[in-house]
Amino acid sequence: MKEVYHIVRKVHLSEKASLLSEKLNQYVFRVSTDANKIEIKHAVETLFKKQVVSVRTMQYAGKIRRERRADFGRRAHWKKAIVSLAPGDKIDIA
């Protein structure tokens, strides 16, 4: 089993993420690209001591970056997870 700090990288803060946390009790995290839903659920429950109801994941391809020359680079690929908590549970992200 992977360590929980390697699975959950950081909290993803955006306007949509704050709306999800306020209205639907869902929180958005950037997670490891090779983590599955079961590992993400276990990591969030271990880190925050809250009950997770469901996990949804999305894969994002890194954007192509062009420097001054003709060669191209690429930002890293990343994965986002939306975690739904049980009613009454809250995570203080401040």
N, C-alpha and C positions, 0 to 999 in steps of 0.2 A: 504494500500500500504506500502511496506517495505521501509525503508530508503535506499538511493542510496549507502551509504557507507557500508551497510550490504550485498548488492547484489554484487558489484564489490569489490573483496577483494584486488587484486594487479595485476600489469602488469606481464605477464609471459614472461621473457626474455630468448631466446634461439637463436640458429643459424637459425632455421626454422622461428621463429617469426620475426627476423630482415629481412630475405629475403622476407617474406610476406609484411612487412611494406614498404620496398623499392620498390618492383616491382608491387604489386597488391593493395596497399593502404588498407591493412587489418591489424588489430591489435589484439593481443592475450591477454586475461585476464583470471585470475583465479577468478571464481565467486562462489556464494553460491550454494550448491547442490540442494536446493529447488527453485531456481529462474528459471523462464521460459524465453523464447526468448523475449516476449513483455516487461517484467520487465527489462531485460538486456539492451534492446534497449533504453528504457526510462532513465535508470540510466546513460548510456554512453552519451546520448544527454544532460542530465542535468549536469553531471560533467564537460564535455569537451566543451560544446556548439558547437557541430558539428552534421551534419546530417548523420544518420546511414541508410544505404541502406539495409543490411541484417545481420543476426546473425546465426551462426552455433554453435552448442554445442556438447560437448563430455563428457561422464561420465568416470571416471577412478576409479578403485578399488584400495584401499590402499594395499601396498605390505605387505606380511606376514614377520614379523621380529622374529628371534629366538634369545633368550638370551642364557646364558651359561647353563641354566637348560633345562629341556625337555618341558617346557610350551612355548606357542607361543603368540606373540602379533601381532598387526596389525597397520600400519600407517593409517591415516585418509583417507577416500574416498574423492575425489575432482572432480570438474567440470571445464572444460575449455571452453571458448567461443571465437570464431573468429568473429570479427566485421568488416564488410566492410563499409567504409565511402564513401560519395559522392565524385565525381571527384573534385579536387581542395582543399578538406579538408585534413588537416594533424594534427596529435597529436604529440607534442614534448615530446618524452620520453627520457630524458637525465638526 
